[in-house]
Amino acid sequence: MADNFQVLDGTGSARTFRSKDSGGIHTPMHLLARETGTTATLANAVTNVATQAGVAVPRAMIHINAVLTGTGVISATVQIELYNGFEWMPGPSMILSGTTSVADSDNFDNCYQQIRTKITAISGTGAALTVRAVY
């Protein structure tokens, strides 16, 4: 098992990781690499309560961006669900409320096979929710 290996942090600075403690015991490490610029659409202008299809994403830092648009007062609640190969489990959730356009976002280290959105509430004239995962 490797000890002392170099990685770049989020700012591009070099950092050293040690996989041994002071007694020489190895500690398993799983580092999630951040890929940038790839976008997966989890929900595209959805106007009703619904669970969307699962989308395969890599083991990486995932940035979830939800945008709700409409006319006047609008609101929506969305649950990100995570698939571990056996069942869907709840992940980050977002409650969006405002007028005309409102957005929210969340980040998490993904170690799941697929993610999807479960829109549990949406209201307002012409309310449409789009959710994207960026990695």
N, C-alpha and C positions, 0 to 999 in steps of 0.2 A: 504494500500500500504506500502511496506517495506521501511524503511529509513535505512541508514547506513548498507550496506551489503558488505561483503568481497569478493574480486575477486583476481585472480592472473594475473599480467601483463605478457607481452611477455617474460620477463626475469625470471618469476617464483616468483617475489616479491609480497607480499600481499599489496593490495590497498583497501581503503574504498571509496565506492560511496554513495553519499547522494542523495535522491530523493526529498528532501524538500529544498526550498530556505530559506533565513533568515526570511522571513515572514510566514513560515510554509506552503507555497503553494507547492503541489506535482507537480513534473515534470515527465511525462512519459519517461521511458528509455527503449531502446531495445538494449541489448548487443549481439553481434554476437560472438559466441564461435568459437575458432579455433580448428578444428580437424586436426590431423596430420597423415600423412602416407597413406591417401587414394588418389588414382590417377584415374582420368577419362580421357580417350582419346577422344579428340574433333576432331582430324584429324590424320589419320595414313598413313604416306608416300604418301600424296596426290600430284599428279603431274599436275593437271589442275585447272583452275578457277572453283570453285564450292562452294555451301553452304552445309555444313554438317548437319546431323540430330541433333536435340536438345538433350541435356543430362541433366537429373535432378541432381542437386547438392544441398547440404544443405545451410541454411543460416549460412555462416561462412566466414572467411577470405579465399579468393581464390588466389592462386599463379598460374598464367598462364605462361607456358614455351613453347616457339616455337623454333624448331630446323629445319633449312633448310640445306640439304646436296645435293651435286652434283659434277660435274667436271668443273673446271675453274670458270669463273665468273657466280654467281647465285644471284637471287633476288626474293623476294616475298613480297606481302602485304596481311596482314590478319586483318580482323575486327572481334572482339568478339561481338556477339549479345546476348542480354538479353531479356528473355520472361517474361512478367509481368502477364500472364494469358489472355491477350487480343491481344497483338501485340509484334513483335520483335523490339527492340530498339538498337541503336548502343551503344557499350561499348568501352573498350580499343581497340586501334589499334596498330599494329606493322608493321614496314617496316624493312625487313631483306635484307642485301646486303653484299656480300663478295665473297670469293673464297673457294671452297671445302666444308666448313662447317661454319655456322654462327648461333648464337642463340640470342634470346631476351626474356625478361620476364616482367611481370607486376603483380601488386597485386591490389585487390579491395575487399571491404566488399560486399558480395553477399546477396541481399534480393530479388532475382528473383527466379522464379520456375524452369527455365531451362536456359542453356547457349549453344551457338553453335559457330562455326567458319564460316566465309564467306571469302573465299580466293578470293581476287579481282584481283590479278596479281601473276604470277609465271613464271620465265624464267631461262634459262641456261640448259646446257647439263645434263640430268639426274636429274634435280632439283626435290626434293621431300620434302614436308613439313609435319612435325609432330607437333601437338599441344596438350599439356596435361594441365589439371587443377589439382592442388594438394591442398587438404584441410584437 
